Amino acid sequence: MKQLSIRIAELASACMLCHDAPCAAACPKGLSPDRFVRSVRFANGEGALAQMTGCVGCGACERACIRPDGATKILALKALAEQAYPAAPAPEADLTTQMCGVPCENPFFLSSSVVASGYDMCARALEAGWAGIVYKTYSVFVPEELSPRFDANRKEGTPFIGFRNAEQISDKPLEENLSILRRLKAEFPGKVIVGSIMGRTEEEWEYLARVSEEAGCDVIECNFSCPHMSGGGLGSDVGTHPELVKKFTEAVRRGTKLPVLAKMTPNVTNMEAPAAAAIEGGADGIAAINTIKSITDVDPETCVASPAIRGKSTVSGYSGKAVKPIALRFVHDLKKYAATKDYPLSGIGGIETWRDALDFLLLGCENVQVTTAVMQYGYRIIDDLKDGLVRYLAAREKRLSDIIGGALKNFVEADRLDRHSIAYPVLPAPCTGCGRCFIACDDAGHQAIAWDAHARTVSLDKMRCVGCGLCALVCPTGEIAMGERVHTK
C-alpha cells in the first residue's frame, strides 16, 4: 500500500495544476480531470474519484495536456486511485465552528496577508467557500514596500517547501480599507470578517479598534507579530515583550466591544508569557503563529541574500509547509498552559491540505488560517479542504466540535514515555536492493543493518538495533515497517 501511495503521489505531483485547464476543456463527458488530479494532490483521494464518474478512458484529457516534458498520466493515476481509495458517495458532516464565539460555517479562513488584501480578492474567496477572511493588517500609516520581496526554499525536486516574505502591512490608506470591510460585511453577512490592526501607540491601537468595529468587523485581530516591519516598536518587536502586549491589548479593549484575537510571534522561546499577557489585557483568544524570522540563502557570487534589492537584503518572515511542525509545537504549548488553555485558538502555519488542518484542530484550534498555500495554488484549495474534512468526520459519525483538542491527552512529558521497549523494523524480503536503509543505519545509526553486496539484500541485527526507525523513514519505496513493540525490561 505504501508503494501504491508513493506512485500516486508521483503521478499527481507531475500536474502543473493549470488555470482554466485544457484537460477539462477537452473531456467529451464534461468531467473535471483537473479537479481529480488536484484532489489527489491535496490528500482527498476519495473525493477525487467523484470527479471522474463516467470516464470512458478516451484519453482526450491527456492529449490536451500542455506540460512541456510530457502529458500528466491522468488515466494511470485514476487506475491507481481506484485501487487505493474506496468508492463512496458524497457524505455529509457538520463543519460549523466558532471564532471567539462568532459562528463560522466551516473552520477555514484566509489569514491576514496579500491573499486577503482587497475587495475583489476577498469576495472571490468568500464566494468560493471560505468561512471568512482576516483582512490584511492595516494601520494609520501606509508602508513603502520592496521589490522583489519574496523568495522560496527548495529541496531536490520540490520547488516550494518554504516561503520567505518581506511584505509589510496594507499599502492602502486606512479609509479605503475600512470602506472595503464595510462592503464585504454588507454583501456577505453570513461570513466572518476579521479586521487585523497594528498601531504604534496606545492611542492608535484604540482608534483602530473603534473604527474597525464601526466598519462592521465581527472580530479584531491584533498583529503583535509581523517579523519584518521597517519601523521599530512594530510587529514582533511588540510580541516579544509581554508588557507591551498587555498594554496594547488593553488599549484595543477600550476601543471595542468586539471579540479580540492576539496574533503571536514564534520568534520567542516561550509563547505562553506574551499570550497570557494578551489574555490579561482583555483578549478573547489567540492566533498562532505568524511567520518566522529567516534567511533562505546567500548568492555565492554576490554574497547577497534573496530577495536582493540593490545589493542588499534583510531578515524576513518564513512560512509554508516547512513551518507546520513549529506551529503545532506552539499550539500544543498554548493548549497545555494553565493561563491560555481554555481560550479559543486560531491555528496558522503550513496548512495546505485538510490533513494539515486536522492536526491543528486535534491540538485544540477551533479554526485555521491559510496564506502560503493560497499563494501557490489559489482559493480553489477550499474545495478539498472542506470535502476531505467532511469525509473524515462522516466516516467517524462525528461533528467538527467533537474532535477539537482530541490529541492533547496523548501528549506527556518526555520522562513519562515508555523507554523500556523497542519496536524493531521489519525489513522486506525480497526488497528492491537500493541499500538506502543500510547507508542510513551505517552512517547515522547503530550499524544494525548488514549489506550483502553480492545478493543486494539487507538483514537486521537485533543485538545492535535500538528501534530508532530511521531505516523506515529513508526507504524510498516505503516497504520497511515498524514491527510490534517488544519489552526490554
C-alpha positions in Angstrom: 0.0 0.0 0.0 2.9 2.4 0.7 4.3 1.8 -2.7 0.9 2.5 -4.2 0.7 5.7 -2.3 4.2 6.8 -3.4 3.3 6.1 -7.0 0.1 8.0 -6.7 1.9 11.0 -5.2 4.5 10.9 -8.0 1.9 11.0 -10.8 -0.2 13.7 -9.1 2.8 15.9 -8.5 3.5 15.9 -12.2 0.5 18.0 -12.9 1.0 21.8 -13.3 -2.4 22.5 -11.8 -3.3 24.8 -14.7 -5.8 27.6 -14.5 -8.7 27.0 -17.0 -7.2 23.6 -17.5 -7.1 22.3 -21.1 -7.6 18.7 -19.9 -11.0 19.6 -18.5 -12.0 21.6 -21.6 -11.1 18.5 -23.8 -13.2 16.0 -21.8 -16.1 14.9 -24.1 -18.1 13.9 -21.0 -17.7 17.3 -19.3 -15.8 15.8 -16.4 -13.2 17.5 -14.3 -9.8 15.7 -14.7 -8.1 18.8 -13.4 -10.1 18.8 -10.2 -9.5 15.0 -9.9 -5.7 15.4 -10.0 -5.8 18.4 -7.7 -7.9 16.5 -5.1 -5.4 13.6 -5.2 -2.6 16.1 -4.8 -4.3 17.6 -1.7 -4.9 14.4 0.2 -8.5 13.9 -0.8 -8.3 10.7 -2.8 -11.9 9.6 -2.1 -13.3 12.9 -3.2 -11.1 12.9 -6.3 -12.7 9.8 -7.8 -16.1 11.5 -7.7 -14.8 13.9 -10.3 -14.2 11.1 -12.8 -17.5 9.2 -12.6 -18.5 8.3 -16.1 -15.0 8.4 -17.5 -14.6 6.1 -20.5 -10.8 6.3 -20.7 -10.7 8.0 -24.1 -7.5 9.8 -23.3 -8.7 13.2 -24.6 -7.6 14.8 -21.3 -4.0 13.6 -21.7 -3.8 14.6 -25.3 -4.8 18.1 -24.3 -2.2 18.4 -21.5 0.2 21.2 -22.1 3.0 20.0 -19.8 6.2 20.6 -21.8 8.0 17.4 -20.8 5.1 15.0 -21.4 1.5 14.8 -20.5 0.4 14.1 -16.9 -0.7 10.4 -16.8 -4.3 11.1 -15.7 -5.7 7.7 -16.6 -2.9 5.8 -14.9 -3.5 7.9 -11.8 -7.2 7.2 -12.0 -6.5 3.4 -12.1 -4.2 3.6 -9.1 -6.7 5.8 -7.2 -9.4 3.2 -7.8 -7.1 0.6 -6.1 -6.2 2.9 -3.2 -9.4 4.6 -2.3 -12.9 3.1 -1.6 -15.7 4.2 -3.8 -18.1 6.3 -1.5 -20.9 8.7 -2.1 -20.5 12.3 -1.1 -21.0 12.3 2.7 -22.4 15.0 5.0 -20.9 16.3 8.2 -21.2 19.3 10.4 -18.2 21.7 9.9 -19.6 24.6 11.9 -17.3 26.0 14.5 -16.6 29.4 16.2 -14.1 32.1 16.3 -14.1 33.7 19.7 -17.8 32.8 20.0 -18.7 34.1 16.5 -20.4 31.3 14.5 -18.5 30.1 11.4 -19.8 27.8 8.6 -16.5 25.9 8.5 -13.1 26.3 10.1 -11.2 27.7 7.0 -10.1 31.3 6.9 -7.8 33.4 4.8 -5.1 34.8 7.1 -4.0 38.4 7.2 -1.8 38.7 4.2 -1.6 39.5 0.5 -4.3 36.9 -0.2 -6.9 39.0 1.7 -5.9 42.5 0.7 -8.7 43.9 -1.4 -12.4 43.7 -2.1 -12.3 41.7 -5.3 -9.9 39.1 -3.8 -11.8 38.7 -0.5 -15.1 38.5 -2.4 -13.9 35.8 -4.7 -12.6 33.8 -1.7 -15.8 34.1 0.2 -17.8 33.1 -2.9 -15.5 30.0 -3.3 -16.5 28.8 0.2 -14.0 30.2 2.7 -15.8 30.8 6.0 -14.2 34.2 6.5 -11.2 36.4 6.0 -8.7 38.0 8.3 -8.1 41.2 6.2 -4.6 42.2 5.6 -3.3 44.2 8.5 -3.9 48.0 8.2 -2.9 51.0 10.3 -3.0 54.8 10.3 0.2 54.8 8.2 1.0 53.2 4.8 4.4 51.5 4.5 6.7 51.6 1.5 7.3 48.2 0.1 10.3 46.3 -1.5 10.7 44.9 -5.0 11.2 42.0 -5.1 10.0 40.8 -1.7 9.5 37.1 -2.0 11.8 34.0 -2.1 11.2 30.3 -1.8 13.2 27.5 -0.1 13.6 24.3 -2.2 14.7 20.7 -1.8 15.7 18.3 -4.5 12.7 18.1 -6.9 10.4 20.1 -4.6 10.2 23.8 -5.8 8.5 25.3 -2.8 8.8 23.8 0.7 9.1 27.2 2.4 8.3 30.8 1.6 10.2 33.9 2.5 8.2 37.2 2.5 9.3 40.7 3.3 6.0 42.3 2.6 4.6 44.6 5.3 1.1 45.7 6.1 -1.6 47.0 3.7 -0.4 49.6 1.1 -3.9 51.1 1.0 -5.0 54.2 3.1 -6.9 53.4 6.2 -10.2 54.8 5.0 -10.0 52.7 1.8 -9.5 49.5 3.9 -12.4 50.4 6.2 -14.6 51.0 3.1 -13.7 47.6 1.8 -14.5 46.0 5.1 -17.9 47.7 5.2 -18.7 46.5 1.7 -17.6 42.9 2.5 -19.8 42.7 5.6 -22.8 44.2 3.8 -22.5 41.8 0.8 -21.5 38.7 2.8 -23.4 39.0 6.1 -23.1 35.2 6.8 -19.3 35.3 6.5 -16.9 36.3 9.3 -15.0 39.4 8.6 -11.9 40.0 10.8 -10.1 43.2 10.9 -6.3 42.9 11.5 -4.8 46.1 13.0 -1.4 47.4 14.0 -0.7 50.6 15.9 2.4 52.4 17.2 0.9 53.9 20.3 -1.9 53.1 22.7 -4.0 55.8 21.1 -3.6 54.3 17.6 -4.5 50.8 18.8 -7.6 52.1 20.5 -8.6 54.2 17.5 -8.1 51.3 15.0 -10.2 49.1 17.2 -13.0 51.6 17.3 -13.1 52.3 13.6 -12.9 48.6 12.7 -16.0 47.9 14.8 -17.7 50.8 13.1 -16.8 49.3 9.7 -18.7 46.1 10.6 -16.0 43.7 11.5 -17.0 40.7 13.6 -13.7 40.1 15.3 -10.5 42.2 15.6 -7.0 40.6 15.4 -4.1 42.4 16.9 -0.9 42.0 14.8 1.7 41.8 17.5 4.0 39.6 15.4 4.9 40.7 11.9 8.7 39.9 11.7 9.8 42.4 9.1 8.3 45.8 9.7 10.6 48.6 8.7 9.9 50.7 11.9 10.9 49.9 15.4 8.3 49.2 18.0 6.1 47.3 15.5 5.1 43.7 14.8 7.2 41.1 16.5 9.1 43.9 18.4 5.8 44.1 20.4 5.1 40.4 20.6 8.4 39.6 22.3 7.6 41.9 25.2 4.6 40.8 27.4 4.3 44.2 29.0 3.7 45.8 25.6 1.3 43.1 24.5 -0.8 43.6 27.6 -0.7 47.4 27.3 -1.7 47.5 23.7 -4.4 44.8 24.2 -5.9 46.9 27.0 -6.0 49.8 24.5 -7.8 47.7 21.9 -10.2 46.6 24.6 -11.0 50.2 25.4 -11.8 50.8 21.8 -14.2 47.9 21.1 -16.7 45.5 22.4 -15.9 43.0 19.7 -14.0 39.8 20.3 -10.3 40.4 20.2 -7.6 37.9 18.9 -4.0 38.5 19.7 -1.7 37.1 16.9 1.5 35.9 18.4 5.1 35.7 17.2 7.0 32.4 17.1 10.3 34.4 17.4 10.4 33.6 21.1 11.4 30.6 23.1 8.2 30.8 25.2 5.0 32.0 23.6 3.0 31.4 26.8 4.1 34.5 28.5 3.1 37.1 25.8 -0.1 35.1 25.1 -1.0 35.1 28.8 -0.3 38.9 28.8 -2.7 39.4 26.0 -5.4 37.5 27.9 -4.7 39.6 31.0 -5.1 42.7 28.8 -8.6 41.6 27.6 -8.0 39.4 24.6 -10.7 36.8 24.0 -8.4 34.4 22.1 -5.1 33.8 20.5 -3.9 33.4 16.9 -0.7 31.5 16.3 1.7 31.5 14.6 2.9 34.4 12.5 6.0 33.9 10.3 9.5 33.0 11.5 12.4 35.3 11.1 14.6 33.8 8.4 17.3 34.0 5.7 16.7 31.5 2.9 20.0 31.6 1.0 23.0 33.7 0.0 24.2 34.0 -3.6 27.8 32.6 -3.6 28.9 35.1 -6.3 27.5 38.3 -4.9 27.3 37.3 -1.2 23.8 38.9 -1.2 20.8 37.0 0.2 17.5 36.7 -1.7 15.5 38.7 -2.3 18.2 41.2 -3.3 17.5 44.9 -3.5 20.4 46.9 -5.0 23.0 44.5 -3.5 21.3 44.3 0.0 18.8 42.1 1.8 17.2 41.7 5.2 15.8 39.2 7.6 12.2 38.5 7.0 9.3 36.1 7.6 9.3 32.4 6.7 6.1 30.4 6.1 4.7 27.4 4.2 4.7 23.7 4.8 8.1 23.7 6.4 6.9 25.7 9.4 4.0 23.5 10.3 5.8 21.4 12.9 6.9 24.6 14.6 3.4 26.0 14.6 2.0 22.8 16.0 4.5 22.9 18.8 3.4 26.4 19.8 -0.3 25.4 19.6 0.4 22.5 21.9 2.2 24.7 24.4 -0.6 27.2 24.5 -3.2 24.5 25.0 -1.2 22.9 27.8 -0.5 26.2 29.7 -2.9 27.0 32.5 -3.4 30.6 31.7 -4.2 30.1 28.0 -5.5 26.5 27.6 -9.2 27.4 27.9 -9.2 30.3 25.5 -10.0 30.0 21.7 -7.1 29.4 19.4 -6.9 30.1 15.7 -4.2 28.0 14.1 -1.8 29.2 11.4 1.3 27.8 9.8 2.0 25.5 6.9 -1.6 24.4 6.2 -2.0 23.1 2.6 -4.4 20.1 2.9 -7.3 19.1 5.1 -4.9 16.7 6.9 -2.7 19.6 7.8 -5.7 21.5 9.1 -6.9 18.4 11.1 -3.6 18.4 13.0 -4.3 21.9 14.3 -7.9 21.0 15.1 -6.9 17.9 17.0 -4.5 20.0 19.1 -7.3 22.4 20.1 -7.7 25.0 17.4 -11.3 26.0 16.7 -10.4 27.2 13.2 -7.4 27.7 11.0 -6.0 30.4 8.7 -4.2 29.9 5.4 -1.9 32.1 3.2 1.1 30.5 1.6 -0.9 27.5 0.1 -3.3 30.0 -1.5 -0.3 32.0 -2.9 0.8 28.8 -4.6 -2.5 27.2 -5.6 -5.3 29.7 -5.3 -8.5 30.0 -3.4 -9.7 26.8 -5.1 -8.0 24.6 -2.5 -11.0 25.3 -0.3 -12.9 22.6 -2.2 -10.6 19.8 -0.9 -10.1 21.4 2.5 -13.8 21.1 3.1 -14.5 17.9 1.3 -11.6 16.0 2.9 -12.6 17.1 6.4 -16.2 16.2 5.8 -15.3 12.7 4.7 -13.1 12.2 7.7 -15.8 13.3 10.1 -18.6 11.4 8.3 -16.6 8.1 8.4 -16.5 8.5 12.2 -20.0 9.9 12.6 -18.7 13.0 14.3 -19.1 16.7 14.2 -16.2 19.1 14.0 -16.8 20.1 17.6 -16.4 16.5 18.7 -12.8 16.3 17.6 -11.3 19.6 18.6 -8.5 19.0 21.1 -8.8 15.3 20.8 -5.0 14.7 20.6 -4.0 16.8 23.6 -4.5 14.0 26.1 -1.9 11.9 24.3 1.0 14.3 24.9 3.0 13.8 28.0 6.4 15.0 29.3 9.4 13.2 27.8 10.2 11.4 31.1 6.7 9.7 31.1 7.2 7.9 27.8 7.9 4.2 27.7 11.6 3.8 27.5 11.7 0.1 28.3 10.5 -1.4 24.9 11.7 -1.4 21.3 9.7 -1.6 18.1 12.1 -3.4 15.6 11.8 -2.7 11.9 10.6 -5.4 9.6 12.8 -5.4 6.5 11.0 -6.6 3.3 12.1 -9.8 1.7 12.6 -9.5 -1.2 13.2 -5.8 -1.5 14.4 -3.6 -4.3 18.0 -3.7 -3.0 18.8 0.0 -3.2 20.7 -0.1 0.2 19.4 3.3 1.4 18.5 1.7 4.8 22.0 0.3 5.1 23.6 3.7 4.4 21.4 5.5 6.9 22.0 2.9 9.6 25.7 2.6 9.0 26.4 6.3 8.8 23.8 7.8 11.1 22.5 4.9 13.2 23.8 1.9 15.1 25.2 -0.3 12.3 22.4 -2.8 12.8 21.7 -3.4 9.1 24.1 -5.7 7.2 24.6 -5.4 3.5 25.1 -8.4 1.2 26.8 -6.8 -1.9 26.5 -10.0 -4.0 22.8 -10.6 -3.5 22.0 -6.9 -2.9 20.0 -7.8 0.2 19.9 -6.4 3.8 19.4 -8.1 7.1 18.8 -6.9 10.7 21.0 -7.5 13.7 18.6 -7.1 16.7 21.5 -7.1 19.1 22.6 -3.8 17.7 19.2 -2.3 16.7 17.7 0.2 19.0 14.4 0.6 17.0 15.0 4.3 16.1 13.0 4.0 12.9 15.5 5.9 10.6 15.6 3.0 8.1 11.8 3.1 7.6 11.9 6.9 7.1 14.6 6.8 4.4 13.2 3.8 2.5 12.3 5.2 -0.9 9.6 2.6 -1.6 8.0 2.7 1.9 8.5 -1.1 2.3 10.1 -1.0 5.7 7.5 -1.2 8.5 7.9 -0.9 12.3 7.0 -4.2 14.0 5.3 -5.0 17.2 6.8 -3.4 20.4 9.0 -5.7 22.5 9.6 -5.1 26.2 13.3 -4.9 27.1 12.9 -4.9 30.9 
